[in-house]
């Protein structure tokens, strides 16, 4: 008996249609998690349930594994709730996600809005088999993988501290270090196009990183003080012409 037969016998059913507008496929921005979250939230409201954020994260994670869209918990937490978060879990099959919302003063929020920018590479994200490679390297005792993951944990703590202190310049330096460590963890994090994009605007930015995992999709940068997003846009269009590389309008939701 198929689903339609079951619904006809029970006399009901739910059909949810989702669509992402104005965001390229393979962006690396976690859109599959956001869509899954919207669907789970809609089902909860239909059933009269008011699920907490932690319950919502877990159910979306489970749903994505069933759907094989492969989103990790960082996508659920990042995409489903506003603000800047510090997220931790302990090793194990069952993931208990601990989320701490970072409190930033208004001046820091304003500076982040002004200096943070997204760059679209014109490419689809290339993250296929990335998780298998990274986890395999860690379980297999690959020294570079273990060292990189340990350093990432320390960097996350330092990045949180600098944001809380309102020191965006210091945060940008740590972001650069995180980028270098990510490349040690997996060389596929970058590619020739990404390297060229960063090199073309090196004099305009203080910090750089990719969005999501794997080369392609979107890049994120912290602009130097006094550099505007329009400066960045003109540079990218001048260098890359009609290749699709461009600055993307974005803003933080607090």
Steps between C-alpha positions, in 0.01 A plus 500: 500500500644837401470834680209622286299188581566545871395865490182418312407238762579733789321789333774761520861597456743790491677635195778753559661681208830684553712709269815708533489826308798704378764269651709283263486123538806350663559826687637346819270726704306213659177566309398132519509525880298821500237342274491185713462718809212692344326173412547352848382825663191505276414142595542587868268797474245289310508247785470776760853440631729779619840334474803657666800596289697198625219260402470669162875465434491129579194425290634690201831316530317167505283602205802601294666167561182324381487727194877449445551875453788463741483824697691507828377653826688823426259558211193441714612731778643762268206507265205468738575758768629859472816650645857380549531168684771297672411135443657191655436125512683206647619203289251217454227363281233698687573869465394723789524851361584780744425845360610825664386826342783753504402840638649784293466871569332723244829651379642154423182398318514815289867445415435138401213605275726756335813290458362150433444405135408191298661423164343256254760300309272414208563133579302226669636380829719192470453325833433148377652240732653778709347381827612143432853622431523722809347247739704220346818700552416558865396142576799370308734707713626724219726746693403801286130434559533462877718811533272708279182404686661570837618841385154580363352449847746747650441748218123489557546600865734785407269621223209512741708699749612758244143550375374548854773759554403677178842449341410427139860541377618226736205284402599541133854378576358189665271447202807496275666245726185288493514508119859373500414222745197398291723452198721270706195299599389465140678635193168493316382796707641727233572504127669722243197725459467564874872573531479750214197675650670548835822618333311753285363681806776433754561874549132556583446232764629412847342156535386222269332162512266279296131454580418137563741222414679432176610729220245704307181668613548809714797662669482727803734790571556772757574827322774735612382808686403769251443251217137484388310211346472706184882512482503121517225466241680723250828314546341159443308612193809668357717190545251222424270676254191287418627174654238504776741603776336783693426643842169377642271718709477366856426607853501355852171416670522561871 
